[in-house]
């Protein structure tokens, strides 16, 4: 079986590893911020080349049905 994903050299991993860890931590904090306080809606995370490039937050406002009179 062949590996579907290309592997990086150890030198490339060490230099990109620190930067990637910081980017990952930042992305997770931003995703958490998008989720914070969300009652109804969705958070969509767009990833390209293993990097979060966009976070969409769609919030819905639910209204109660007013009581109908006669």
Secondary structure by P-SEA (a helix, b strand, c coil): ccccbbbbcaaaaaaaaaaaaaaaaaaaaaaaaaaccccccbbbbbbccccccbbbbbbbbbbccccccc
